[in-house]
Amino acid sequence: MESKRASFEGALEALGVTVTATTESELEAAVTEAISEPAVGVALDESVGGEAVSLAETPVTVDPTPVALREATTGVTCAQLGVGDYGSLVLTMTEQASELVSLFVERHVAILHESDIQTDMDAAVAELDERFDETGESAIVATGPSATADMGALVKGAHGPKEVHVIVVEEGA
């Protein structure tokens, strides 16, 4: 049987999403390679790996001003979950306005810990259900680059990024 990660990566690749696997110790280098400058981001948190990881040694501006956000080409955020069968990312909104950083840029780089990949949407909803009941949080479920064809020809980036790059932080590495 195919692993959750392999299924997730296959679904992402079918959507035209680039995937990079890395370790916590190499995360800053992977982020630097994945971005196009200027880049903005939100502070990374415990959802990426268990140990504190940082964007401090990258060219990413954390906690950007509105001007920096408007001028940015790349936005870097964490993804709370990956959905294996769809290649979807669950992006919760944070006090640092992570939804703006992930949606108002041409390229979104999402960092996801391998253990946060769920097999399917039912498993992802079950994982989030209890937390959202307690906290009242909400999330965006993003599947691939933004695109629309509702007015004719396919247009990428109509409602969000034209490109998505997912960095999977490997378990035990």
Steps between C-alpha positions, in 0.01 A plus 500: 500500500623846410615714793311817599799710401542332160128543428515867606809573291350323198181704528702823532712418197184427296387853586829654385620565856872468570593290804826503693583266788742622765606462860450754779872582491484572125166683501643851470704396194193335343292815557772722352514279191120487460427873513515777243586833659361718637347253746283545807394251762357435841699368794519123494358319799500166679289345224819464300701230660471532876815707540506870435587574139549843358511705183766725657781377275294534180423803282135485615356809672300374799202700624492716185356846468211552255749648251734200529204265453382689191849491345576136587532229240507209749314431824623238750264342755445177685226261394322327787404192299553341162220293344648201319230414249449857376841659551324768704652718770309608808608854587368642826484871549739647755534828686783584257250490207643186344210490255621826344855366472377181330240653268625843385825384342595340169674207672400333828755285682324282756699314764343179626626241745477147363297385804231757408410322176158333521382223269182670382260787566300299756815447709593868467154617608506260797841638600378859484147451633577486872752786484265727307211420736719611793667804344252627240785511246444471129717390212553524128528174306723577203543251218772596255563839346204736471319480167165583348334449164159637591529787251661311212866399474682355801663775707757406764537716808149642480420445868842432647849384407593388149757258642513282810808332645466260794793421728447178696709478818588132532441293812797405713746663266 
